[in-house]
Amino acid sequence: MRGKKFDKEIQNLKKNMDAIYAEQSAERKQFAEEHPEEMRRAQFALELAEQLYKARKKAGLSQAEIAARLKTKQSALSRMEKGGNYRLETLQRYAQVCGRRLVVKMV
């Protein structure tokens, strides 16, 4: 059974966390407004990372399995799926291992 003091501490912690989140959100918004190109690159990297992850899952493969087929380390695949930098050739090979094909399009 929790006491009133514990409940009050939890309430204060929640308020503090809400304030921190609001402050961070404002800082993120300001950064995005001041650095639109950097935000665009980050968004692109995250979208590509998500596509890599989904392709791997759809293929029913683990990062270790793909890494073995690509003759690389699992940690390299982890970085790719987190939005890291990689070569076009690596993306093509990754797609092939997943039974997919890579399409690059400029719009």
N, C-alpha and C positions, 0 to 999 in steps of 0.2 A: 504494500500500500504506500502510495507516494504522499508526501506531506505538502502543505501549502507552500513552504519555502522552495521545495524542488519545482513545483508547478510554476512559481513566479520566476525562478531562474530560467526555466524552459521558455517562458513567454519573453523574457528579456533577450535571451539568445536569439529567438526567432525575429524579434524586432531589429536586433543588430544585423542579422543576416539579411533581412529585407533591405535595410539601409545600405549595406555594402553592395548588394546586387543592384540596387537602383543607381548607386554611384558608378559602378562598373559599366552598367548599361549606357549611362550618359557619356562616359569616357569612350566607350566603343563607338557610339554614334558620332561623337566629335571626331574621333580618329578616322572613321569612314568618310566623313565629309571633307576632311583635310587631305586624305590620301586615297582618292577613288581608284587610281590605277593599281595600287598595292592591294586594295580590297578586291578588285576585279581578278587579279592574279590568284589571290588566295581562294576566291570562290571557284575559279576554274580548277585549281588543284584539288579542292575538296570534291567537286562534281566528278572529276576523273577518278579519284580514289574510290568514290562510292561505286562507280561503274566497274572498276576492277574487282572490288569486294563482291558485288552482286554476280558478276560473271563466274568468279571462283566458286561461290556458293551454289549457283545453278549447275555448275559442272560437277558438284559433289566432291571437290578437292580441298585439301588442307593447304596451308601456306607451305608446309614442309614438302608436300607432294609436288607442288608447282616448282618450288626451289630446286628440288632434285632434278626435275625434267629440264629446267633452265640452267642447271649446273651453277647455281648460286646459293647463297645462304638464306635461310628462312628470315633472318633479320632484315635482309634487303627487301624481301617481299612485304614484310610488315611496314617498312618505311614507305614503300610504294602505296600501300593501302591507307596510309595516313597523309598522303598528299605530298610525298617527297619528289625530288627531281629524278628523272629517268630519261633514257634515250628512246627515240622512236622505235629503233630495232627491238629494244626490250619490250616495249608495249606490244609490238607485233607478235613476238614470240609468246608473250603472256596470253594474248588473245587466242593464238593457235592452240596452246596447251589446254585452254578452256573450251575448245571447240567453237570459237568465235572468230570473227575477222575484225580487224581494226579499220575504221573509216575516219579519215581526217577531212574536215570540210571547213572552208573559210566562208563566212557569211558577212 
